[in-house]
Amino acid sequence: MTDEWIEEITRDYNHPCIAVWTPLNESWGIPTIVTESDTQAHSVAMIYTAKSLDRTRPVIGNDGWAHTYSDLLTIHDYEPNQQVLTERYATIESTLAFRPNDIPLIAQGWHYLGQPVIVSEYGGISYAKSEQQGWGYSVAQTDADFYTRYYQVTAPLLESPVVQGFCYTQLSDVEQEINGILTYQRVPKVDLQIIKAINDGNWKP
């Protein structure tokens, strides 16, 4: 993995769309990272390898949960309930108490150091607008239903004094998931001006 990671960074270093480097995601391939020091060391090695090659971008060690060292505290949260999300992101203490998939946000032996909190995956609202079959974390039946559900998961993040950024899952449908704002063919499922208004905090159901 180290050789491939160095190759990827060297290859893509000058690409303007790269905002952060993320060597590991959701503990894939490293299921023991919460408790085992050798797996944690692997995460840290990947982080500092990236930093040794690129001083210009932040690095996320293990996106979603079970962070060791990381420039950003990133969280994957597919909770559909607005009130639950509002309470979860009301304070840094309530945020750090969250355990996505019953996994702590910080690996044992490591600590939150004041990094920006980013909800790097949320939403995942399934909405079928083509022949494609697939799944999501909640299901919308109509455009109006989708707008309401999108608002319910986005508004708490906008209003939170803790969250500094968020990324909806996902831009378009993929092979097995139909939770995109666009179809697999990149056709908008809903009015994107309403999506923008929700993102700007200028729309309510």
C-alpha positions in Angstrom: 0.0 0.0 0.0 2.8 2.4 0.8 4.2 2.1 -2.8 0.8 2.7 -4.3 0.1 5.6 -2.0 3.3 7.4 -3.0 2.5 6.7 -6.6 -1.0 8.2 -6.3 0.2 11.4 -4.6 3.1 11.8 -7.1 0.7 11.3 -10.0 -2.1 13.5 -8.8 -0.2 16.2 -6.9 -0.8 19.0 -9.5 -4.5 18.1 -10.1 -6.5 21.2 -9.1 -9.5 19.2 -7.8 -7.6 17.5 -5.0 -8.6 19.1 -1.8 -7.4 16.6 0.8 -5.6 13.3 0.9 -7.4 10.3 2.4 -5.4 7.0 2.5 -8.0 5.0 4.5 -11.8 5.0 4.6 -14.1 3.5 7.2 -11.4 1.2 8.5 -11.5 -0.9 5.3 -8.6 -3.3 5.5 -7.7 -2.2 9.1 -10.7 -3.4 11.2 -8.6 -3.4 14.4 -7.6 0.2 14.3 -9.8 1.2 17.3 -7.7 -0.9 19.7 -4.4 -2.2 18.1 -1.3 0.0 18.0 0.2 -1.7 14.9 -2.8 -0.9 12.8 -2.9 2.6 14.3 0.8 3.0 13.4 -0.1 2.0 9.8 -2.6 4.8 9.6 -0.2 7.4 11.0 2.5 6.2 8.6 0.2 6.8 5.6 -0.7 10.2 7.0 2.9 11.3 7.4 4.0 9.8 4.1 1.4 12.1 2.4 2.6 15.1 4.4 6.2 14.4 3.4 5.2 14.6 -0.2 2.7 17.4 -0.1 2.8 20.3 2.5 -0.1 22.1 0.9 -3.1 19.9 1.6 -4.7 18.5 4.8 -4.6 14.7 5.3 -7.4 12.6 6.8 -6.2 9.4 8.3 -9.2 7.1 8.4 -12.3 8.9 6.9 -15.5 8.4 8.9 -14.5 7.2 12.3 -11.7 5.7 14.5 -9.2 8.5 13.8 -5.6 8.5 15.0 -3.9 11.7 14.0 -5.8 13.6 11.4 -5.9 17.2 10.2 -9.7 17.1 10.1 -12.2 15.2 12.2 -14.4 13.6 9.6 -17.6 11.8 10.4 -19.9 9.5 8.3 -23.5 10.0 9.6 -26.6 8.7 7.7 -29.1 9.5 10.5 -32.3 10.8 8.7 -33.9 12.3 11.8 -33.6 16.1 12.0 -33.9 16.3 15.8 -31.4 13.6 16.4 -28.9 15.4 14.2 -29.6 18.8 15.8 -28.9 17.3 19.3 -25.8 15.4 18.1 -24.1 18.4 16.6 -25.1 20.9 19.3 -21.8 20.8 21.2 -18.4 19.3 20.6 -19.1 17.0 23.6 -22.3 15.6 22.0 -20.5 15.2 18.7 -17.6 13.3 20.1 -20.0 11.0 21.9 -21.4 9.8 18.6 -20.4 6.3 17.6 -21.2 5.7 13.9 -21.8 1.9 13.4 -21.0 1.7 17.1 -17.4 2.7 16.4 -15.8 5.6 18.3 -14.8 8.7 16.4 -11.3 8.6 18.0 -9.2 5.4 18.3 -8.1 4.3 21.7 -5.0 6.1 22.9 -5.7 9.1 20.7 -7.5 12.4 21.4 -9.4 15.1 19.8 -7.1 18.1 19.3 -9.5 20.8 18.1 -9.5 19.9 14.4 -12.3 21.2 12.2 -15.3 18.9 12.3 -16.4 17.8 8.8 -19.4 15.5 8.2 -17.9 14.0 5.1 -20.7 11.6 4.3 -24.4 12.2 5.2 -27.8 12.0 3.6 -27.8 9.0 1.3 -31.5 9.5 0.3 -32.6 6.9 -2.2 -34.8 8.4 -5.0 -35.6 6.4 -8.1 -35.9 8.6 -11.2 -34.7 6.2 -13.8 -34.7 2.5 -14.6 -31.8 1.9 -12.3 -32.3 -0.2 -9.2 -30.4 0.4 -6.0 -30.6 1.4 -2.4 -30.0 4.3 0.0 -30.2 5.0 3.7 -33.8 6.5 3.5 -36.3 6.6 0.7 -38.0 9.6 -1.0 -41.1 9.0 -3.1 -41.6 12.4 -4.7 -39.6 15.6 -5.5 -41.3 17.3 -2.6 -40.5 14.4 -0.3 -36.8 14.6 -1.4 -36.6 18.3 -0.7 -38.0 17.8 2.8 -35.7 14.9 3.6 -32.7 16.8 2.2 -33.6 19.8 4.3 -34.0 17.7 7.4 -30.5 16.3 7.2 -28.8 19.5 6.0 -30.3 22.1 8.2 -28.9 20.7 11.4 -25.4 20.8 10.0 -25.8 24.4 8.8 -27.1 25.4 12.2 -24.5 23.6 14.2 -21.8 25.6 16.0 -19.5 22.6 15.8 -19.6 21.5 12.1 -17.4 23.4 9.7 -18.3 21.6 6.5 -20.3 18.7 5.1 -20.5 16.6 1.9 -23.7 15.0 0.8 -23.7 11.4 -0.4 -23.9 11.6 -3.2 -23.6 13.7 -6.3 -24.9 11.0 -8.6 -26.3 7.5 -8.6 -23.6 4.8 -8.8 -23.8 1.2 -9.8 -25.5 -0.1 -6.6 -26.9 3.1 -5.0 -29.6 5.5 -6.1 -29.0 8.2 -3.5 -27.6 10.8 -5.9 -28.9 14.2 -6.6 -28.3 13.3 -10.3 -29.0 10.1 -12.0 -26.2 7.8 -13.2 -26.4 9.6 -16.5 -25.8 12.9 -14.7 -29.4 14.2 -15.2 -30.7 16.2 -12.2 -33.5 14.4 -10.4 -34.8 17.6 -8.8 -34.6 21.3 -9.1 -31.0 22.2 -8.3 -31.9 25.7 -7.4 -33.9 24.4 -4.5 -31.0 22.2 -3.4 -28.8 25.3 -3.5 -31.4 27.3 -1.5 -31.4 24.5 1.2 -27.6 24.5 1.2 -27.6 28.3 1.6 -30.1 28.1 4.5 -32.8 29.9 2.4 -35.5 27.2 2.1 -37.8 25.4 4.5 -40.5 22.8 3.8 
